[in-house]
Amino acid sequence: MSFDESSDVPGRDPAEAAAELGDIEELPLAERAPRYHSLADRLREALEHSDPTRGDG
């Protein structure tokens, strides 16, 4: 799996996130933090979009 911010789709498959974590772990340490941050942002956005209490859905 490659890092591509254009694929930021709320409600991503958890297996995709797990695979991305595996890919991040293979990177040099200095490159991991921005990737972890980006993944966390996308997962947070997906969670916010899936929250039925927000009334946005």
N, C-alpha and C positions, 0 to 999 in steps of 0.2 A: 504494500500500500504506500502510495506516495503522499506527500504533504501538499494539499491543494485547498486553499481557503475558498475557492469557488464552489466546493462541494459542501459548504456549510448548510446542511439541511436539518432543521429541527426534527427531533424524533428519530435520530440515527439509530441504526441497529446496534445493540450493545456489543455484538461480536466485532463490528467495525471499530468501535472505540477500543476494545481489547487488543485488536490487531494493531491499531495505531500506537497504543502503549508499547507493544512489543517492538515496533519499528523505532520508537523514540529511544528505547533502552539500548538499541544497537548504535546510536549516534555517539559521537565524542561528547564527553561531559559538558563542554562549553556550549554545545548546540541544543542541549536538552531543555533548558529552562524556558526558552521562548516557545518551544513546541508544546511543553506541558501547559503553559499558560494559555496558548491558543486552544488546545483541546478542552481545557477547563471552561474557557469562555463559551465554546460551542455547546458543551454539555449543559452548562448553566442555562443558556438560551433555550435549548431543547426542553429542559425541565420546566422553565417558565412558561413555554408555549403549551406544555402538556398539563399544566396545573388547572384543574376544573374550577377551583375557587376564584380564579382571576376573572372569569366571565368573558374572556376574550374569544373562546373557542366556538 
